[in-house]
Amino acid sequence: MQQTTKDKAKPRSNPKSLYCLGVQLTTEWFRNLNLQKKLKDKRHTEMKIKDINPYHFCVFSDNIIATSVVVNSTAKEFKNPNMIVFHLVTDEINYAAMKAWFTMNDFRGVTVEVQKYEDFTWLNASYVPVLNDNGKTPIKFRNPKYLSMLNHLGFYVPEVFPALKKNVTGIYHYWQENNVDRTLWELGTLPPGLLTFYGLTEPLDPSWHVLGFWLHKRRFSVNKERDSTALQWELQTLVEDWD
């Protein structure tokens, strides 16, 4: 029990190299006016964003490298990368760096839209239960990792992109409002995620996804033939070491 508490309280931060990259990109964005002009000149981007024919993907992240890997790997796997649109939402701190990175680099014709959630006027305490705290949440439940809106925006995709008509947000609000006293779950988005999407998802074939690959290697016997053909390996470790 003590170890679990320590794990929850453990501070988590980005490695220094990633932080420095963000600073450099932010500086470059505000220093290089040509870079800003290049982004404004991409008029086809606005057309692609509103076009329902391409494949649209949403990414909510403050990690530049991880987001870049997702975009780049997706572009490599598609026969027609120009038919891919990524809607990237980040925070105010990483907004300029993200814009600089995806303007400076070309991803085989993939269209990338960069937004920051602070610009979403609907994202306020009167509408979002997570923000409607009023100082009632005990300190032990105020871990920024779990309270960050980037972790919750997945439940607001219909709000971010009104072209998508789903009731996911309403279901999510229902469970959040019934967990004000933290009796259903304490922290995180996994519990409300399982409740919100219950009955609304389709199972993946094992050949597409190996969940918890590292933990399976340590604790269980692994089907090597299946693992070698899996399209995605989800690596999970119990220890995070950024040193």
Secondary structure, DSSP 4 states (H G I P E B T S, - for coil): -HHHHHHHHS-----HHHHHHHHHHHHHHHH-HHHHHHHHT-HHHHHHHH-SSSEEEEEE-S-HHHHHHHHHHHHHH-S-GGGEEEEEEE-HHHHHHHHHHHHHS--TT-EEEEEEGGG-TT-STTT-GGG--TT-S-GGG--HHHH-GGGTGGGGHHHH-TT----HHHHHHHHHHTTTTSSS-SS-SHHHHHHHTTTS--PPPTTT-BTTHHHHHHHS---HHHHHH-S-B----S-----
